[in-house]
Amino acid sequence: MPETRNLFLIALAVLAFLLWSQWQQDYARPLQPAGVSAQQGSNTAADIPADDAELPAPIAADVPTPSTDNSLPAVQSASSSAVVENNGELITVVTDVLEVQIDPQGGTVVGAKLLDYPVEVDEPDNPVQLMQRNTADGTYYVAQSGLLSADNPAPTHLVDYSYEQNEYRLADDQNELRIPLSWSEQGISVVKTLIFQRGQYVIDTQHQLSNQSGQDWQGNRYVQLQRTAPTGGKGSLTNTSRYSFNGAGYYTPEEKFDKLPFDDFIEQNLNISTSNGWIAMIQHYFMSAWLPPANSVETIGSAIVNQTGVPRYLLRYQNAPVRVANGQTHQFSSRLYVGPKLQEELKDLAEGLELTVDYGIFTIFSKPLFIALDWIHTLVLNWGLAIVILTLLIKLLFFKLTEAQYKSMARMRKLQPRIEKLKERYGDDRQKMSQAMMEMYKTEKVNPLGGCLPILVQIPIFIALYWVLLESVELRQAPFFGWIQDLSSPDPYFVLPLINGIAMIATQRMTPSPGMDPMQRKMMNALPVVFSILFAFFPAGLVLYWATNAVISLAQQWFITKRIENAA
């Protein structure tokens, strides 16, 4: 039996080590990245100086002339009396789910608040800010797009657009907002239109080019995401998690999804030719991504832009060039996603986009767990109740395994008096004691290892569920009942850790412990306290799963033990 106890202790020690390691990652203070310095100034278009080094080189190639699209609306003139020139103000767009700021210089998205996602449960009017541009602390996170041409005029993200008004709000009877921006030079006119839909985190971005220059126009469209590294902080894009991936991501049909940490930007200068790929900036729970139109051909690239001593990480894709004949029009289209990593929505937007929800090496377990949780949630409409039901289903799945475990423990409990006699007979001769015990187990058909396998099986499920709870935005700030209003945060009154500790102590009292030396016994007695302290820092949803599992296991063990004892 010492072997069984040792394996049991090893399993619990491994679990405790994994929990402690994860706790260290979750709650260790983040380090400030080198090179970040405070700057004074206001959040206006003039605060961030333009830098031609940010521009990609135009792609030179022989390209066919696109056919005229007669369905396109007429291009608005930049000289219309309805538009105003860029005066340094930002354009504010408010929908039912987004509040976005657009800089008329380049039509760049320089701010984005997610109105349905408050920073804290008790701060419903303080939404998470995913994108922002703030020279006071060096924060810079924007989405840029533009057109390029080697020989013809083209509006990059550095040009000034004219615009009609500086504020748009989605009315109750509206389903769409269109924000047109106008530019023209030497007979080339472009209307850049950003389109917002009700209930959507996707911003459709269109560049409609009209060529009245007297010659063919050749060029291409590019889109890019540019940001500084997160520095820690509350309530903004820097409020990220140390254990969740923070960096760039991209997808190609050939290589599928890949991540590019900020630390790898220097060594990896991406230059990937592909079709139907996408690029993204990823952080805990939220992301931004540029999604190309169907059947597009693009080149994905990365770079570091170092202005004012603060490095910015840039990820872009650049479409293949097109030629627009004189007198013709052409429309470039792309979509910008700025929002939460909602898995059901992401997989419908672009191939592989749901892979930005990163469960790491435990994806093989975490993904099915989330699918099961999500399905149960659609029935009960409560994520906490869904976790309880999922725990019951997992217990049913492993019922035969745990039943065999508890039967083995119950039989060993019956053998306890005989084991005590063996201790008296052999004294300190542990070798003869072990041989006698093994012979007795063999005669009584008791498996001393029967109690270890269910514990080992629970470890990957526990860690997989941990990642589901901490990486799935669907469970962020999800309430349960009573005092638990956020399953992704610790239990504020430590009730669940206490329930789990009590269940562990009761289980220990029912579990036979032959051959355990005093040191091992002390370690076993200390485990409920250690686990209760650890669980006090872990998400309530995870502790709810573990406490529910502990209570059900205790009831199951008590029932099986009593049944075997009564049958004797």
LUMSE-463095 format. One record per residue (C-alpha): residue number from 1; residue in three letters; x, y, z. Coordinates in steps of 0.02 Angstrom, whole numbers, plus 32768, in hexadecimal, padded with zeros to 4 digits. Layout:
N
REC   n res   xx   yy   zz
REC NUM ala    X    Y    Z
...
//
This chain:
568
REC   n res   xx   yy   zz
REC   1 met 8000 8000 8000
REC   2 pro 8090 807B 8012
REC   3 glu 809C 807B 7F54
REC   4 thr 7FE6 80B1 7F48
REC   5 arg 7FFE 813B 7FC7
REC   6 asn 809A 8177 7F6D
REC   7 leu 8044 817D 7EC6
REC   8 phe 7FB2 81D7 7F15
REC   9 leu 8027 8257 7F61
REC  10 ile 8087 826A 7EBE
REC  11 ala 7FE6 828C 7E5F
REC  12 leu 7FB0 830F 7EDB
REC  13 ala 805E 835A 7EE1
REC  14 val 8061 836A 7E24
REC  15 leu 7FB7 83BE 7E27
REC  16 ala 7FEE 8433 7EB2
REC  17 phe 808C 845E 7E52
REC  18 leu 802B 8483 7DB3
REC  19 leu 7FB0 84EF 7E13
REC  20 trp 803B 854D 7E6A
REC  21 ser 8098 8569 7DC7
REC  22 gln 7FFB 85AB 7D76
REC  23 trp 7FD8 861B 7E0B
REC  24 gln 8087 8664 7DFB
REC  25 gln 8065 868B 7D44
REC  26 asp 7FBB 86D6 7D67
REC  27 tyr 7FE8 8748 7DF6
REC  28 ala 809F 8772 7DE1
REC  29 arg 80BA 882B 7DC1
REC  30 pro 80D6 884F 7D08
REC  31 leu 817B 889A 7CD4
REC  32 gln 817D 893F 7C7A
REC  33 pro 81C3 8927 7BCB
REC  34 ala 8264 8980 7BA6
REC  35 gly 8258 8A21 7B46
REC  36 val 81AE 8A5B 7B86
REC  37 ser 81B3 8B0D 7BC1
REC  38 ala 812B 8B85 7BF6
REC  39 gln 8100 8C11 7B80
REC  40 gln 8091 8CA6 7B9D
REC  41 gly 8008 8CDA 7B27
REC  42 ser 7F52 8CC8 7AFB
REC  43 asn 7EFD 8C42 7A94
REC  44 thr 7EED 8C9F 79F0
REC  45 ala 7F1D 8C7B 793D
REC  46 ala 7FB6 8CEB 794A
REC  47 asp 7FFE 8C8D 79DF
REC  48 ile 8042 8BFC 7979
REC  49 pro 80B8 8C38 78F0
REC  50 ala 80A9 8BEA 7844
REC  51 asp 8138 8B7A 7810
REC  52 asp 8153 8B45 775C
REC  53 ala 81B7 8AB1 779C
REC  54 glu 8111 8A62 77CB
REC  55 leu 80DE 8A55 7715
REC  56 pro 80F9 89B3 76B7
REC  57 ala 814D 89B7 760F
REC  58 pro 80D5 89AF 757B
REC  59 ile 80CC 8907 7527
REC  60 ala 8106 8918 7473
REC  61 ala 80BB 889D 73F8
REC  62 asp 8062 8893 7353
REC  63 val 7FAB 8889 737C
REC  64 pro 7F0C 8880 7315
REC  65 thr 7E8F 890E 7310
REC  66 pro 7DFA 88E3 737F
REC  67 ser 7D4F 88E8 732F
REC  68 thr 7CDF 897B 7357
REC  69 asp 7C67 895B 73E5
REC  70 asn 7BCB 89BC 73B5
REC  71 ser 7B78 8991 745A
REC  72 leu 7BED 8A04 74BB
REC  73 pro 7BA5 8AA8 74F7
REC  74 ala 7BE6 8B4B 74B0
REC  75 val 7C85 8B8B 74FE
REC  76 gln 7C6A 8C25 7569
REC  77 ser 7CD5 8CBB 7543
REC  78 ala 7D4B 8CF7 75C8
REC  79 ser 7D1E 8DA9 759B
REC  80 ser 7C66 8D92 75C6
REC  81 ser 7C1E 8E14 763C
REC  82 ala 7BE0 8D85 76AC
REC  83 val 7C8E 8D54 76E3
REC  84 val 7D0B 8DA7 7757
REC  85 glu 7DC8 8DA4 7754
REC  86 asn 7E2C 8D48 77D8
REC  87 asn 7E46 8DBE 786A
REC  88 gly 7E95 8D43 78E3
REC  89 glu 7DF1 8D08 7930
REC  90 leu 7DC0 8C51 793D
REC  91 ile 7D21 8C06 78FA
REC  92 thr 7CBC 8BA9 797E
REC  93 val 7C4B 8B17 794D
REC  94 val 7BD8 8AC7 79CD
REC  95 thr 7B73 8A29 79AB
REC  96 asp 7B1B 89B4 7A24
REC  97 val 7BBE 8953 7A44
REC  98 leu 7C4D 89C6 7A11
REC  99 glu 7C8D 8A75 7A2E
REC 100 val 7D12 8A99 79AC
REC 101 gln 7D81 8B2F 7989
REC 102 ile 7DBE 8B4C 78D8
REC 103 asp 7E4B 8BC2 78AA
REC 104 pro 7E26 8C1C 7804
REC 105 gln 7EDF 8C0D 77E2
REC 106 gly 7EDD 8B69 7785
REC 107 gly 7E31 8B37 77C7
REC 108 thr 7E8E 8AD9 7851
REC 109 val 7E30 8A86 78E0
REC 110 val 7E8B 8ACE 7977
REC 111 gly 7E11 8AA0 7A02
REC 112 ala 7D95 8A14 7A23
REC 113 lys 7D2D 89F4 7ABF
REC 114 leu 7CC9 8953 7AD4
REC 115 leu 7C27 8990 7B22
REC 116 asp 7BE7 88E5 7B59
REC 117 tyr 7C88 88B9 7BB6
REC 118 pro 7CA7 8920 7C53
REC 119 val 7D52 891E 7CA4
REC 120 glu 7D05 88E1 7D47
REC 121 val 7C5A 8898 7D71
REC 122 asp 7C36 8929 7DE6
REC 123 glu 7C6B 89AA 7D63
REC 124 pro 7BEA 8991 7CD8
REC 125 asp 7C08 8A40 7C91
REC 126 asn 7CC4 8A27 7C7D
REC 127 pro 7CDA 89BB 7BE1
REC 128 val 7D78 8964 7BAC
REC 129 gln 7DDC 89CE 7B32
REC 130 leu 7E2F 895D 7AB4
REC 131 met 7E7E 89E1 7A44
REC 132 gln 7EC0 8A8A 7A76
REC 133 arg 7F45 8B0B 7A51
REC 134 asn 7F88 8B63 7AE9
REC 135 thr 802D 8BBF 7AEE
REC 136 ala 8020 8BD7 7BAB
REC 137 asp 8058 8B24 7BCA
REC 138 gly 8098 8AF2 7B1E
REC 139 thr 8003 8A81 7AF8
REC 140 tyr 7FE6 8A6C 7A3E
REC 141 tyr 7F70 89EE 79EF
REC 142 val 7F20 8A1A 7948
REC 143 ala 7EDA 89CC 78A9
REC 144 gln 7F15 8A1C 7807
REC 145 ser 7EEE 8A04 774F
REC 146 gly 7F14 8A5C 76AD
REC 147 leu 7F40 8A52 75F5
REC 148 leu 7FEE 8A51 75A8
REC 149 ser 802E 8A7B 74FC
REC 150 ala 80E0 8A8E 74BD
REC 151 asp 80B4 8B06 742F
REC 152 asn 8007 8B4D 7456
REC 153 pro 7FB8 8BAD 74E5
REC 154 ala 7F70 8B3D 756D
REC 155 pro 7F29 8B5C 761C
REC 156 thr 7F95 8B05 769E
REC 157 his 7F6C 8B04 7757
REC 158 leu 7FD1 8BA6 7764
REC 159 val 7F64 8C14 76F4
REC 160 asp 7EDB 8C88 7731
REC 161 tyr 7E28 8C5A 7701
REC 162 ser 7D95 8CD0 76FD
REC 163 tyr 7CFB 8C98 775C
REC 164 glu 7C44 8CC7 7773
REC 165 gln 7C31 8CCA 7831
REC 166 asn 7C93 8C9F 78CC
REC 167 glu 7C12 8C36 7929
REC 168 tyr 7BA1 8BA5 78F8
REC 169 arg 7B2A 8B46 796A
REC 170 leu 7AC3 8AAE 793D
REC 171 ala 7A0D 8ADA 7959
REC 172 asp 798F 8A5C 799B
REC 173 asp 7942 8A49 78EE
REC 174 gln 79EA 8A38 7894
REC 175 asn 7A4A 899B 786B
REC 176 glu 7ADF 89EB 7814
REC 177 leu 7B51 8A82 781C
REC 178 arg 7BBE 8AB7 7788
REC 179 ile 7C4E 8B2F 77A5
REC 180 pro 7C8F 8B74 76FE
REC 181 leu 7D3A 8BC7 76F0
REC 182 ser 7D6E 8C1F 7650
REC 183 trp 7E14 8C3F 75FC
REC 184 ser 7E49 8C75 754D
REC 185 glu 7EE8 8CA5 74F2
REC 186 gln 7F15 8CB8 743A
REC 187 gly 7E73 8C6B 73FC
REC 188 ile 7E79 8BD7 7475
REC 189 ser 7DE7 8BDA 74F0
REC 190 val 7DCF 8B61 757F
REC 191 val 7D41 8B4D 75FA
REC 192 lys 7D71 8AE5 7690
REC 193 thr 7CD4 8AA7 76E7
REC 194 leu 7CCE 8A52 7791
REC 195 ile 7C2C 89F1 77AB
REC 196 phe 7BEA 89C0 7856
REC 197 gln 7B5C 8943 7870
REC 198 arg 7AEA 892F 7907
REC 199 gly 7B29 88AB 7980
REC 200 gln 7BC9 8890 791C
REC 201 tyr 7C80 88A5 7948
REC 202 val 7CB0 88A3 7890
REC 203 ile 7CD5 8948 7839
REC 204 asp 7CC7 8937 777C
REC 205 thr 7D4A 89A6 772B
REC 206 gln 7D3C 89D8 7674
REC 207 his 7DAD 8A40 7605
REC 208 gln 7D4F 8A73 7568
REC 209 leu 7DC7 8ABB 74E9
REC 210 ser 7D93 8B1F 744F
REC 211 asn 7E16 8B41 73CB
REC 212 gln 7DFD 8BE2 7367
REC 213 ser 7EB7 8C06 7357
REC 214 gly 7EC7 8BE7 729C
REC 215 gln 7F35 8B4E 72B4
REC 216 asp 7F2C 8AA3 7304
REC 217 trp 7F3F 8A98 73C2
REC 218 gln 7FA0 8A06 7408
REC 219 gly 7FB1 89DF 74C0
REC 220 asn 7F7A 8972 754F
REC 221 arg 7F22 8979 75F7
REC 222 tyr 7F72 8951 769F
REC 223 val 7F30 8940 7750
REC 224 gln 7F94 8938 77F0
REC 225 leu 7F89 892E 78AD
REC 226 gln 8007 898E 7913
REC 227 arg 801C 8991 79CE
REC 228 thr 8093 89A2 7A60
REC 229 ala 80AA 890F 7AD5
REC 230 pro 8034 8905 7B69
REC 231 thr 807D 894E 7C07
REC 232 gly 7FFD 891A 7C89
REC 233 gly 7F75 8989 7CCE
REC 234 lys 7EBC 8984 7CEB
REC 235 gly 7E2B 89A8 7C79
REC 236 ser 7E7D 89BA 7BD0
REC 237 leu 7ED6 8959 7B49
REC 238 thr 7F68 8943 7BC1
REC 239 asn 7EFA 88E5 7C3C
REC 240 thr 7F34 883C 7BFE
REC 241 ser 7F59 8796 7C4F
REC 242 arg 800A 8756 7C69
REC 243 tyr 7FDA 86A2 7C48
REC 244 ser 7F76 86C4 7BA9
REC 245 phe 7FD2 86E4 7B06
REC 246 asn 7FF1 879A 7ADC
REC 247 gly 8037 87BC 7A30
REC 248 ala 8015 87AD 7977
REC 249 gly 7FC2 871E 791B
REC 250 tyr 7FA8 86F3 7866
REC 251 tyr 7F57 866C 77FE
REC 252 thr 7F7A 8620 7755
REC 253 pro 7F1E 858D 7707
REC 254 glu 7FC6 8537 76EE
REC 255 glu 8010 8546 779D
REC 256 lys 7F70 8568 77FF
REC 257 phe 7F76 85D6 789B
REC 258 asp 801B 8613 78E0
REC 259 lys 804C 868C 796A
REC 260 leu 80D3 8710 796A
REC 261 pro 8102 874B 7A1A
REC 262 phe 813C 87FE 7A28
REC 263 asp 81E8 87C2 7A5E
REC 264 asp 81FB 8766 79B8
REC 265 phe 81D8 87FB 7947
REC 266 ile 8291 8826 793C
REC 267 glu 82C6 8777 7907
REC 268 gln 8230 8750 7899
REC 269 asn 8210 87C9 780B
REC 270 leu 8177 877A 77BB
REC 271 asn 8167 877B 76FF
REC 272 ile 80E2 86FA 76D3
REC 273 ser 8083 86F0 762F
REC 274 thr 7FDB 869D 7642
REC 275 ser 7F22 86AA 761B
REC 276 asn 7E8D 86BA 7690
REC 277 gly 7EFD 86D8 7726
REC 278 trp 7EE3 8751 77B6
REC 279 ile 7F46 87AE 7839
REC 280 ala 7F1D 87D5 78EF
REC 281 met 7F58 8822 7992
REC 282 ile 7F26 87AD 7A20
REC 283 gln 7F16 87C1 7ADA
REC 284 his 7EB2 8776 7B69
REC 285 tyr 7DF9 876B 7B3A
REC 286 phe 7E04 87EC 7AAD
REC 287 met 7E53 8806 7A04
REC 288 ser 7E59 886D 7965
REC 289 ala 7E6C 8823 78B7
REC 290 trp 7E6E 8858 7802
REC 291 leu 7E0C 87DD 7797
REC 292 pro 7E22 87E4 76DA
REC 293 pro 7D96 87C7 765C
REC 294 ala 7D7B 871A 7614
REC 295 asn 7DF9 86DB 7594
REC 296 ser 7E75 8765 75BA
REC 297 val 7F2F 8756 759F
REC 298 glu 7F9E 87AE 761B
REC 299 thr 804B 87BC 7667
REC 300 ile 8057 87B7 7726
REC 301 gly 80E5 881A 7774
REC 302 ser 8121 8854 781F
REC 303 ala 8192 88DF 785C
REC 304 ile 81C2 8946 78F4
REC 305 val 81A7 8A00 78EA
REC 306 asn 820F 8A5A 796C
REC 307 gln 81D6 8B0C 7989
REC 308 thr 81FE 8B76 7A22
REC 309 gly 8256 8AE1 7A71
REC 310 val 81B6 8A79 7A80
REC 311 pro 81B6 89E2 7A0B
REC 312 arg 8116 89C1 79AB
REC 313 tyr 80F2 8916 7965
REC 314 leu 80A7 8919 78B8
REC 315 leu 804F 888D 785B
REC 316 arg 8006 88A8 77AD
REC 317 tyr 7FC7 8855 7713
REC 318 gln 7FD5 88A2 7667
REC 319 asn 7F67 886D 75D8
REC 320 ala 7FA0 8847 7528
REC 321 pro 7FA1 88E2 74B8
REC 322 val 7F16 8911 7440
REC 323 arg 7F0C 8986 73AA
REC 324 val 7E7A 89FE 739B
REC 325 ala 7E66 8A47 72EC
REC 326 asn 7E41 8AFE 72D1
REC 327 gly 7D87 8B20 72E9
REC 328 gln 7D6E 8A81 734E
REC 329 thr 7D4C 8A5D 7407
REC 330 his 7D86 89D3 747B
REC 331 gln 7D59 89A5 752E
REC 332 phe 7DD2 895B 75AC
REC 333 ser 7D7E 8903 763E
REC 334 ser 7DB4 88BA 76E4
REC 335 arg 7D6D 889F 7792
REC 336 leu 7DB1 88D4 783A
REC 337 tyr 7D7D 8870 78D3
REC 338 val 7D8F 88C9 797A
REC 339 gly 7D41 886B 7A09
REC 340 pro 7D38 87D3 7A7B
REC 341 lys 7D75 8726 7A4C
REC 342 leu 7CC6 86DA 7A3C
REC 343 gln 7CE9 8630 79F3
REC 344 glu 7C43 8612 799B
REC 345 glu 7C4B 86BB 7945
REC 346 leu 7D04 86B3 7918
REC 347 lys 7CF8 860E 78BC
REC 348 asp 7C71 8658 784B
REC 349 leu 7CD8 86F3 781F
REC 350 ala 7D74 86A2 77D9
REC 351 glu 7DC4 85F7 77CF
REC 352 gly 7E2A 85D2 786B
REC 353 leu 7DFF 8674 78C5
REC 354 glu 7DBB 8614 795B
REC 355 leu 7E6C 85D0 7976
REC 356 thr 7E99 8677 79C6
REC 357 val 7E44 862F 7A61
REC 358 asp 7EE1 85D7 7A98
REC 359 tyr 7ED1 8547 7B13
REC 360 gly 7F86 8516 7AF8
REC 361 ile 7FBC 8460 7B04
REC 362 phe 7F18 8433 7B5A
REC 363 thr 7EAD 8462 7AC2
REC 364 ile 7E87 83AA 7AA5
REC 365 phe 7E2D 83A9 7B4D
REC 366 ser 7DF9 845F 7B5C
REC 367 lys 7D9F 846D 7AB6
REC 368 pro 7D25 83DD 7AD6
REC 369 leu 7D0A 841E 7B86
REC 370 phe 7CDB 84C9 7B45
REC 371 ile 7C68 8480 7AC1
REC 372 ala 7C11 841A 7B47
REC 373 leu 7C07 84AF 7BBD
REC 374 asp 7BC3 851F 7B34
REC 375 trp 7B3E 849F 7B05
REC 376 ile 7B07 8489 7BBB
REC 377 his 7B04 8546 7BCF
REC 378 thr 7A89 8557 7B40
REC 379 leu 7A13 84E7 7BA4
REC 380 val 7A27 852E 7C54
REC 381 leu 7A60 85E1 7C2C
REC 382 asn 7AD9 85E4 7CBF
REC 383 trp 7B92 85C0 7CAB
REC 384 gly 7BA7 858C 7D61
REC 385 leu 7B17 8511 7D56
REC 386 ala 7B62 84D4 7CB3
REC 387 ile 7C06 84B0 7D0F
REC 388 val 7BA9 844C 7D94
REC 389 ile 7B4E 83E6 7D0F
REC 390 leu 7BF0 83CC 7CAE
REC 391 thr 7C40 838B 7D4E
REC 392 leu 7BB1 830F 7D62
REC 393 leu 7BC6 82D6 7CAE
REC 394 ile 7C82 82BE 7CC7
REC 395 lys 7C5F 8258 7D63
REC 396 leu 7BE5 81ED 7D00
REC 397 leu 7C66 81D8 7C77
REC 398 phe 7CE5 8195 7CF4
REC 399 phe 7C65 813F 7D64
REC 400 lys 7CA8 808F 7D4B
REC 401 leu 7D59 80CA 7D67
REC 402 thr 7D30 8124 7E0A
REC 403 glu 7CBE 8097 7E41
REC 404 ala 7D4F 801E 7E31
REC 405 gln 7DBB 8099 7E91
REC 406 tyr 7D42 80A8 7F23
REC 407 lys 7D21 7FED 7F26
REC 408 ser 7DDC 7FD2 7F34
REC 409 met 7DE6 8052 7FC0
REC 410 ala 7D52 8004 801A
REC 411 arg 7DA1 7F57 8012
REC 412 met 7E44 7F9F 8052
REC 413 arg 7DE4 7FF1 80E0
REC 414 lys 7DA3 7F45 8110
REC 415 leu 7E56 7F04 810E
REC 416 gln 7E90 7F8C 8186
REC 417 pro 7E8D 7F1D 8223
REC 418 arg 7EF4 7E96 81CB
REC 419 ile 7F70 7F19 8190
REC 420 glu 7F85 7F57 8243
REC 421 lys 7FAD 7EA4 827A
REC 422 leu 8030 7E99 81F0
REC 423 lys 807F 7F38 8233
REC 424 glu 8089 7EEB 82E0
REC 425 arg 80D2 7E49 829B
REC 426 tyr 815A 7E93 822C
REC 427 gly 8180 7F34 828B
REC 428 asp 8201 7F9B 822F
REC 429 asp 8226 7F18 81A9
REC 430 arg 81D3 7F7A 811B
REC 431 gln 8209 7EFE 8095
REC 432 lys 81B2 7E69 80E7
REC 433 met 811F 7ED8 8112
REC 434 ser 810A 7F0A 805B
REC 435 gln 811A 7E56 8020
REC 436 ala 8095 7E1D 809B
REC 437 met 8020 7EA9 8068
REC 438 met 8035 7E82 7FAF
REC 439 glu 800E 7DCC 7FD1
REC 440 met 7F73 7DFD 8032
REC 441 tyr 7F3A 7E73 7FA5
REC 442 lys 7F51 7DE6 7F29
REC 443 thr 7EED 7D6C 7F93
REC 444 glu 7E60 7DE9 7FB2
REC 445 lys 7E63 7E26 7EFC
REC 446 val 7E83 7EDA 7F2D
REC 447 asn 7EE0 7F4D 7EB5
REC 448 pro 7F4D 7FC5 7F19
REC 449 leu 7F5C 8037 7E81
REC 450 gly 7EA1 8040 7E64
REC 451 gly 7E91 80E7 7EBD
REC 452 cys 7F14 8144 7E57
REC 453 leu 7ED5 813F 7DA4
REC 454 pro 7E39 81AB 7DBD
REC 455 ile 7EA4 8230 7E10
REC 456 leu 7F1F 822F 7D7F
REC 457 val 7E8F 823A 7D03
REC 458 gln 7E49 82D3 7D5D
REC 459 ile 7EEA 8338 7D4E
REC 460 pro 7EE3 835C 7C90
REC 461 ile 7E28 837C 7C9A
REC 462 phe 7E43 83F5 7D2A
REC 463 ile 7ECA 8456 7CCE
REC 464 ala 7E67 8453 7C2B
REC 465 leu 7DD0 849C 7C82
REC 466 tyr 7E42 851D 7CD1
REC 467 trp 7E72 855B 7C24
REC 468 val 7DBD 8559 7BEA
REC 469 leu 7D8A 85C7 7C7C
REC 470 leu 7E1B 863F 7C67
REC 471 glu 7E24 864B 7BA9
REC 472 ser 7D6C 8647 7B77
REC 473 val 7D23 86F6 7B75
REC 474 glu 7C76 86A8 7B7C
REC 475 leu 7C95 8681 7C34
REC 476 arg 7CE5 8729 7C5C
REC 477 gln 7C81 877D 7CE7
REC 478 ala 7BFA 86F6 7CD8
REC 479 pro 7B91 86EC 7D77
REC 480 phe 7B5F 864F 7DD4
REC 481 phe 7AEE 8666 7E6B
REC 482 gly 7AF2 86D0 7F08
REC 483 trp 7B9D 8715 7F32
REC 484 ile 7BF4 86D4 7E95
REC 485 gln 7BDA 8756 7E0D
REC 486 asp 7C76 872F 7DA7
REC 487 leu 7CA9 867B 7D87
REC 488 ser 7D4E 86B4 7D3C
REC 489 ser 7D82 870A 7DDF
REC 490 pro 7DA7 86BF 7E8A
REC 491 asp 7D1B 869A 7F04
REC 492 pro 7D12 873D 7F68
REC 493 tyr 7CE1 86E6 800A
REC 494 phe 7D47 8645 7FF2
REC 495 val 7CAB 85D9 8008
REC 496 leu 7CD2 8561 7F7A
REC 497 pro 7D88 8545 7FB0
REC 498 leu 7D47 8521 805F
REC 499 ile 7CC6 84A5 8020
REC 500 asn 7D4D 844E 7FBB
REC 501 gly 7DC0 8447 8053
REC 502 ile 7D38 83FA 80C0
REC 503 ala 7D12 8378 8039
REC 504 met 7DCC 834D 802D
REC 505 ile 7DD9 8336 80EA
REC 506 ala 7D3E 82C7 80ED
REC 507 thr 7D84 8261 805D
REC 508 gln 7E28 8249 80BA
REC 509 arg 7DCA 8208 8152
REC 510 met 7D76 8184 80E6
REC 511 thr 7E13 8153 8087
REC 512 pro 7E7E 80C7 80D0
REC 513 ser 7F34 80F5 80E9
REC 514 pro 7F97 8057 8113
REC 515 gly 8053 8061 8116
REC 516 met 8056 811F 811A
REC 517 asp 80E4 8167 8182
REC 518 pro 80CB 8201 81F0
REC 519 met 8117 8278 8170
REC 520 gln 80A3 823B 80E7
REC 521 arg 8010 8249 815C
REC 522 lys 803D 82FE 8185
REC 523 met 8048 8326 80CC
REC 524 met 7F9F 82D7 80AC
REC 525 asn 7F50 8337 813C
REC 526 ala 7F9A 83DA 80FC
REC 527 leu 7F5A 83C5 8049
REC 528 pro 7EA7 8404 806B
REC 529 val 7EEE 84A3 80B6
REC 530 val 7F6B 84BA 8029
REC 531 phe 7EE7 849E 7FA3
REC 532 ser 7E6D 8513 7FFA
REC 533 ile 7EEF 859E 7FFA
REC 534 leu 7F1C 857F 7F43
REC 535 phe 7E67 8579 7F0D
REC 536 ala 7E46 861F 7F64
REC 537 phe 7EA7 8671 7ED6
REC 538 phe 7E5C 860E 7E47
REC 539 pro 7DBF 8634 7DE1
REC 540 ala 7D1D 8609 7E3A
REC 541 gly 7CE4 85A3 7DA5
REC 542 leu 7D7B 8531 7DB3
REC 543 val 7D66 851B 7E6E
REC 544 leu 7CAC 84FC 7E52
REC 545 tyr 7CDB 846B 7DE0
REC 546 trp 7D5A 8424 7E5C
REC 547 ala 7CE9 843B 7EF4
REC 548 thr 7C54 83EC 7E9A
REC 549 asn 7CC4 835C 7E65
REC 550 ala 7D03 8347 7F18
REC 551 val 7C54 8345 7F64
REC 552 ile 7C11 82CA 7EE2
REC 553 ser 7CAA 825B 7EFA
REC 554 leu 7C94 825F 7FB6
REC 555 ala 7BDD 822C 7FA7
REC 556 gln 7C09 81A3 7F2B
REC 557 gln 7C95 8161 7F99
REC 558 trp 7C27 8162 8034
REC 559 phe 7B9C 8103 7FDA
REC 560 ile 7C0F 807D 7F92
REC 561 thr 7C6E 8068 8036
REC 562 lys 7BCE 8051 809A
REC 563 arg 7B89 7FD6 801B
REC 564 ile 7C25 7F69 8023
REC 565 glu 7C2E 7F73 80E1
REC 566 asn 7B77 7F42 80F1
REC 567 ala 7B90 7EB1 807B
REC 568 ala 7C1B 7E6A 80E6
//
